[in-house]
Amino acid sequence: MIRQTQDNGRTGISSSWLIGLCLSFLMPLPLTFPQDDEPLFLRREQSDVRIRALGEEWNVHRVCLCQSTYFASMFRGAWRETNMDTIELQIPDENIDREALHEAFGALYRGSIFIPSGRVVTILATTSMLQLDEVIWQCGEVMKVTIRAQTLCSYDYSAESYGLQTIRTMCLQWLLENMMTQCSEKLLREVSQDLMKGVIDSSELLVMGVEMDVYTMLKKRDSEGTPFLGTEQGRAFVPVFQQLRFAYINCDTTRREQHAVRGQLHRHKQCSWRWEGFNFSWDLVVCYANQHIIFWYSAPNKSYSLGVSLLEQRKVAFHLRLSSLDRDGRAVFRKDTGYHMLSLREDQELEVMNLENQYVVFPIHVACNFLYLH
């Protein structure tokens, strides 16, 4: 059967971007400050306010701080801090540190900030508190091109905490394409319940085997011999297992009809998959050759067919997806037919995808879901 689809969004990513990016943003300053390699606030010249936080203090200028919505509201409203010379900042977020605060204050003077991928979560937390929208956007751009196994969970948690929905969607997409191929048991344990539930529930999950493999993968989350779902931590993941297609697993274990074709395509190599009819009484052959993917209703009199159908025409709904991933698991090529229905007569061939004149990166992961229609 075909998984019920949900709209989880997609975003194309250029793999040529650098991991650490020096990102600039424009923030109009009401005054012109002298151009110097050392930020003005470090020299304590004409400072009119002192900021204390995390055991550090900065001598800064209100007119610069007001570029931050956080400080603009503080200085222009009827607050206790409005006219104070020294302000004690309360830092409730453990992701914020002194270095990130220093960089954020400096950005208000320089108009630019360096955001290495290893510091992006900390800088995002800091600029979210200070409400520096331009820097928050830049943090999102860095996260987009550095999602991989090592950053997935921290990015997903941070994106949820600081309202970057696009990053959450991209984390989901990364896991949909990589969970069954390169995720370690350690990573699987760290994935949040909501993210894992979204993956298992999605029709876009790239499963290179059968649904039983998804169940086996989830069982790897056991802890010290005790079934994971029986532990206090594991009970929260019961809804994740409830998203499994148990009807598919039953088909796999009883060796009846399967509902998907999965595999890999390699350059200059022909290949084919056959979905044998059994209960549905016909064979569907999926062929790849010369950059074309073809469906074939295999008739019994062909030498390679095991077909047993006596019907001259059958209908099938299908969803064919191709994707190529780089070493970090980011998609460098995607192609998707969407959901379609077609009718096939005996021995009829129909082309469903053409890859000619397209930039294709091999190997290509193939996933095709089917639903026979009576």
C-alpha positions as CSV (number, residue, x, y, z in Angstrom):
1,M,0.0,0.0,0.0
2,I,1.0,3.6,-0.5
3,R,1.9,5.5,2.7
4,Q,-0.5,8.4,3.3
5,T,1.4,11.6,2.4
6,Q,1.9,14.7,4.4
7,D,3.3,18.1,3.2
8,N,6.7,18.3,5.0
9,G,8.3,20.8,2.6
10,R,11.6,20.7,0.8
11,T,14.5,23.0,0.4
12,G,17.3,22.7,-2.2
13,I,20.8,23.0,-0.8
14,S,24.0,23.9,-2.6
15,S,26.8,21.5,-1.3
16,S,29.5,24.0,-2.5
17,W,28.9,26.4,0.5
18,L,31.6,26.5,3.1
19,I,31.0,25.1,6.5
20,G,32.1,28.3,8.3
21,L,30.7,31.4,6.7
22,C,31.6,35.1,7.4
23,L,28.2,36.6,7.1
24,S,27.5,40.3,6.9
25,F,24.3,42.1,7.6
26,L,23.2,45.7,7.2
27,M,22.1,47.5,10.3
28,P,21.8,51.3,9.8
29,L,23.6,53.2,12.6
30,P,22.3,56.7,13.6
31,L,25.8,57.9,14.2
32,T,29.0,57.6,12.2
33,F,31.8,55.9,14.3
34,P,35.5,55.9,13.5
35,Q,36.6,53.0,11.4
36,D,39.0,50.9,13.3
37,D,39.9,47.2,13.8
38,E,39.1,47.5,17.5
39,P,35.4,47.9,18.2
40,L,34.6,51.2,19.9
41,F,33.0,49.5,22.9
42,L,36.3,47.8,23.8
43,R,38.0,51.2,24.1
44,R,35.4,52.5,26.5
45,E,35.3,55.9,24.7
46,Q,32.2,58.0,25.5
47,S,30.4,55.0,26.9
48,D,27.1,55.9,28.5
49,V,26.0,52.4,29.8
50,R,27.6,49.4,31.3
51,I,26.3,45.9,30.7
52,R,27.0,43.1,33.1
53,A,26.3,39.4,32.5
54,L,27.9,36.0,33.1
55,G,30.7,37.5,35.2
56,E,31.8,40.0,32.4
57,E,31.0,43.6,31.7
58,W,30.9,45.7,28.6
59,N,31.1,49.5,28.3
60,V,28.8,50.3,25.4
61,H,26.6,53.1,23.9
62,R,22.8,53.2,24.1
63,V,22.5,54.5,20.6
64,C,24.2,51.3,19.3
65,L,22.4,49.0,21.6
66,C,19.0,50.4,20.4
67,Q,19.6,48.6,17.1
68,S,18.6,45.5,19.2
69,T,14.8,45.4,19.7
70,Y,15.5,44.0,23.2
71,F,17.5,47.1,24.3
72,A,15.3,49.5,22.3
73,S,12.3,48.4,24.3
74,M,14.3,48.6,27.5
75,F,15.7,52.1,27.0
76,R,12.6,53.7,25.4
77,G,9.9,52.3,27.8
78,A,8.9,52.9,31.3
79,W,11.3,50.3,32.8
80,R,13.6,50.4,35.8
81,E,16.7,50.0,33.5
82,T,15.7,52.9,31.2
83,N,17.9,55.5,32.9
84,M,20.4,53.2,34.7
85,D,24.1,53.5,34.1
86,T,24.8,49.8,34.9
87,I,22.5,47.0,33.7
88,E,22.6,43.5,35.1
89,L,21.4,41.1,32.3
90,Q,19.7,38.0,33.5
91,I,20.7,35.1,31.2
92,P,18.1,32.3,31.6
93,D,19.3,30.4,28.5
94,E,22.1,28.0,29.1
95,N,23.1,28.1,25.4
96,I,24.3,31.7,25.8
97,D,27.9,32.3,26.9
98,R,30.2,35.3,27.3
99,E,31.9,34.9,23.9
100,A,28.6,34.9,22.1
101,L,27.5,38.1,24.0
102,H,30.8,39.7,23.1
103,E,30.3,38.9,19.4
104,A,26.7,40.1,19.4
105,F,27.7,43.5,21.0
106,G,30.6,43.8,18.6
107,A,28.2,43.2,15.6
108,L,26.2,46.2,16.6
109,Y,29.4,48.3,15.9
110,R,30.9,46.4,13.0
111,G,27.8,45.5,11.1
112,S,29.1,42.0,10.5
113,I,29.6,38.8,12.5
114,F,31.5,35.6,11.9
115,I,29.4,32.4,12.5
116,P,31.3,29.1,12.4
117,S,29.0,26.1,12.4
118,G,30.4,24.9,15.7
119,R,29.1,28.1,17.4
120,V,25.9,28.7,15.4
121,V,23.6,27.4,18.2
122,T,25.2,29.6,20.8
123,I,25.1,32.7,18.6
124,L,21.5,31.9,17.6
125,A,20.5,31.7,21.3
126,T,22.2,35.0,22.1
127,T,20.8,37.0,19.2
128,S,17.3,35.5,19.8
129,M,17.4,36.9,23.3
130,L,18.7,40.3,22.0
131,Q,16.2,40.1,19.1
132,L,18.8,40.7,16.4
133,D,16.6,39.5,13.5
134,E,19.3,39.9,10.8
135,V,21.8,37.7,12.7
136,I,19.1,35.2,13.5
137,W,18.4,34.9,9.8
138,Q,22.2,34.4,9.1
139,C,22.4,31.7,11.7
140,G,19.6,29.9,9.8
141,E,21.6,30.2,6.6
142,V,24.6,28.6,8.2
143,M,22.5,25.8,9.7
144,K,20.9,25.0,6.3
145,V,24.2,24.1,4.7
146,T,25.7,22.3,7.8
147,I,23.0,19.8,8.7
148,R,24.6,16.4,9.1
149,A,24.6,13.5,11.6
150,Q,26.7,15.4,14.1
151,T,24.5,18.5,14.1
152,L,21.1,17.1,13.4
153,C,19.7,16.9,17.0
154,S,21.1,20.1,18.3
155,Y,19.9,22.0,15.2
156,D,16.4,20.5,15.5
157,Y,16.1,21.4,19.2
158,S,17.4,24.9,18.6
159,A,15.2,25.5,15.6
160,E,12.2,24.5,17.8
161,S,13.3,26.7,20.7
162,Y,14.1,29.8,18.6
163,G,11.3,29.5,16.0
164,L,13.3,28.5,12.8
165,Q,10.6,26.3,11.2
166,T,12.5,26.0,7.9
167,I,15.4,24.4,9.8
168,R,13.1,21.9,11.5
169,T,11.7,21.0,8.1
170,M,15.2,20.4,6.8
171,C,16.2,18.3,9.8
172,L,13.1,16.2,9.1
173,Q,14.0,15.9,5.4
174,W,17.6,14.9,6.3
175,L,16.4,12.1,8.6
176,L,13.9,10.9,6.1
177,E,16.7,10.4,3.6
178,N,19.4,9.0,5.9
179,M,17.8,7.2,8.9
180,M,17.9,3.8,7.2
181,T,21.3,4.2,5.7
182,Q,23.8,5.9,7.9
183,C,22.3,6.7,11.3
184,S,24.1,5.2,14.3
185,E,22.3,3.8,17.4
186,K,23.7,6.7,19.4
187,L,22.1,9.2,17.0
188,L,18.8,7.3,16.9
189,R,18.7,7.6,20.7
190,E,19.3,11.3,20.6
191,V,16.5,12.1,18.1
192,S,13.5,13.7,19.8
193,Q,10.2,12.0,20.0
194,D,8.5,14.5,17.9
195,L,11.1,14.3,15.1
196,M,11.1,10.5,15.1
197,K,7.3,10.3,15.1
198,G,7.3,12.7,12.1
199,V,9.8,10.5,10.3
200,I,8.0,7.2,10.9
201,D,4.7,8.8,10.0
202,S,5.9,10.3,6.7
203,S,5.3,8.7,3.3
204,E,8.7,10.2,2.3
205,L,10.8,7.9,4.5
206,L,13.5,6.4,2.3
207,V,13.5,2.7,3.2
208,M,16.0,0.6,1.3
209,G,14.4,-2.7,2.4
210,V,10.9,-3.4,3.7
211,E,8.8,-2.0,6.6
212,M,10.1,-4.7,8.8
213,D,13.5,-3.0,8.6
214,V,12.0,0.1,10.1
215,Y,10.7,-1.9,13.1
216,T,14.1,-3.6,13.5
217,M,15.8,-0.2,13.5
218,L,13.5,1.2,16.2
219,K,14.2,-1.9,18.3
220,K,17.8,-0.9,18.4
221,R,16.8,1.8,20.9
222,D,16.8,-0.9,23.6
223,S,18.7,0.0,26.8
224,E,21.0,-2.5,28.6
225,G,19.0,-5.5,27.5
226,T,15.7,-4.0,28.7
227,P,13.2,-3.2,25.9
228,F,13.4,0.5,25.4
229,L,9.6,0.9,25.3
230,G,9.5,-0.6,28.8
231,T,11.8,2.0,30.3
232,E,10.7,5.3,31.7
233,Q,12.4,7.1,28.9
234,G,11.1,4.8,26.3
235,R,7.4,5.1,27.2
236,A,7.4,8.5,25.5
237,F,8.3,6.8,22.3
238,V,5.3,4.5,22.2
239,P,3.5,6.9,19.7
240,V,6.5,6.5,17.4
241,F,6.1,2.7,17.2
242,Q,2.3,3.3,16.6
243,Q,3.2,5.0,13.3
244,L,4.6,1.8,11.9
245,R,2.7,0.2,9.0
246,F,2.0,-3.1,10.7
247,A,0.0,-4.3,7.7
248,Y,3.2,-3.9,5.7
249,I,5.2,-5.9,8.3
250,N,2.6,-8.6,8.1
251,C,3.0,-8.8,4.4
252,D,6.8,-8.9,4.7
253,T,6.8,-11.7,7.3
254,T,4.2,-13.9,5.6
255,R,6.1,-13.4,2.2
256,R,3.0,-12.3,0.4
257,E,2.8,-9.3,-1.9
258,Q,5.2,-6.4,-1.2
259,H,4.2,-2.8,-1.7
260,A,7.5,-1.1,-2.7
261,V,10.6,-1.3,-4.9
262,R,13.8,0.1,-3.4
263,G,17.4,0.0,-4.4
264,Q,20.2,1.9,-6.0
265,L,21.0,3.0,-9.6
266,H,24.6,3.1,-10.7
267,R,26.1,4.9,-13.8
268,H,26.1,2.8,-17.0
269,K,24.5,-0.2,-15.2
270,Q,21.1,-1.6,-16.2
271,C,18.9,-3.0,-13.5
272,S,15.3,-4.1,-12.8
273,W,13.0,-5.0,-10.0
274,R,10.0,-7.3,-10.2
275,W,6.9,-7.1,-8.0
276,E,5.5,-10.6,-8.2
277,G,1.7,-10.8,-8.3
278,F,0.7,-13.6,-5.9
279,N,-2.6,-12.5,-4.5
280,F,-3.0,-9.8,-7.1
281,S,-2.1,-12.2,-9.9
282,W,0.2,-10.2,-12.0
283,D,3.9,-9.1,-12.3
284,L,5.0,-5.5,-12.5
285,V,8.6,-5.1,-13.7
286,V,10.5,-1.8,-13.0
287,C,13.4,-1.4,-15.4
288,Y,16.2,1.2,-15.5
289,A,18.3,1.5,-18.7
290,N,19.9,4.4,-20.6
291,Q,18.7,6.9,-18.1
292,H,15.0,5.9,-18.5
293,I,12.8,4.2,-15.9
294,I,10.1,2.0,-17.4
295,F,7.1,0.1,-15.9
296,W,6.3,-3.2,-17.7
297,Y,3.3,-5.4,-17.2
298,S,5.0,-8.8,-17.6
299,A,3.1,-11.4,-19.4
300,P,3.4,-15.2,-18.6
301,N,4.9,-16.1,-21.9
302,K,8.1,-14.0,-21.4
303,S,11.2,-16.0,-20.5
304,Y,11.9,-14.1,-17.3
305,S,8.3,-13.7,-16.1
306,L,6.5,-15.6,-13.4
307,G,3.3,-13.8,-14.0
308,V,0.0,-15.6,-13.5
309,S,-2.5,-13.0,-14.5
310,L,-5.3,-13.7,-16.9
311,L,-6.4,-10.1,-17.1
312,E,-5.4,-8.1,-20.2
313,Q,-5.2,-4.8,-18.4
314,R,-4.4,-3.8,-14.8
315,K,-4.3,-0.4,-12.9
316,V,-1.7,0.7,-10.4
317,A,-1.1,3.9,-8.4
318,F,2.5,4.7,-7.8
319,H,4.9,7.2,-6.3
320,L,8.5,7.1,-7.6
321,R,11.3,9.0,-5.9
322,L,15.0,9.3,-6.7
323,S,17.7,11.0,-4.6
324,S,21.5,11.3,-4.4
325,L,23.3,12.2,-1.2
326,D,26.7,13.7,-0.5
327,R,29.0,12.4,2.3
328,D,27.2,14.5,4.9
329,G,23.8,13.1,3.9
330,R,22.6,16.2,2.1
331,A,20.6,15.7,-1.1
332,V,22.5,16.9,-4.2
333,F,19.8,15.5,-6.6
334,R,16.1,14.8,-6.2
335,K,13.4,13.8,-8.6
336,D,9.9,12.9,-7.7
337,T,6.9,11.8,-9.9
338,G,4.3,12.6,-7.3
339,Y,1.3,10.3,-7.1
340,H,0.0,8.9,-10.4
341,M,-2.3,6.2,-11.7
342,L,-1.7,4.3,-14.9
343,S,-3.2,1.4,-16.8
344,L,-1.0,-1.4,-18.3
345,R,-1.9,-4.0,-20.8
346,E,-0.1,-7.3,-21.2
347,D,3.5,-6.8,-22.3
348,Q,3.0,-3.0,-22.4
349,E,5.9,-0.7,-21.4
350,L,5.4,2.9,-20.1
351,E,8.1,5.3,-19.4
352,V,7.6,7.0,-16.0
353,M,10.9,9.0,-15.6
354,N,13.5,10.4,-18.0
355,L,16.9,11.4,-16.7
356,E,18.4,12.5,-20.0
357,N,20.0,16.0,-20.2
358,Q,19.9,16.3,-16.4
359,Y,22.8,16.7,-13.9
360,V,22.6,13.4,-12.1
361,V,24.9,12.2,-9.3
362,F,25.4,8.5,-8.8
363,P,24.6,6.3,-7.0
364,I,20.9,7.2,-6.9
365,H,18.6,5.9,-4.2
366,V,15.3,4.6,-5.6
367,A,12.1,4.3,-3.7
368,C,8.8,3.4,-5.4
369,N,5.5,2.7,-3.6
370,F,2.6,1.0,-5.3
371,L,-1.1,0.4,-4.8
372,Y,-2.9,-2.1,-7.1
373,L,-6.3,-0.9,-8.1
374,H,-9.2,-3.3,-9.0
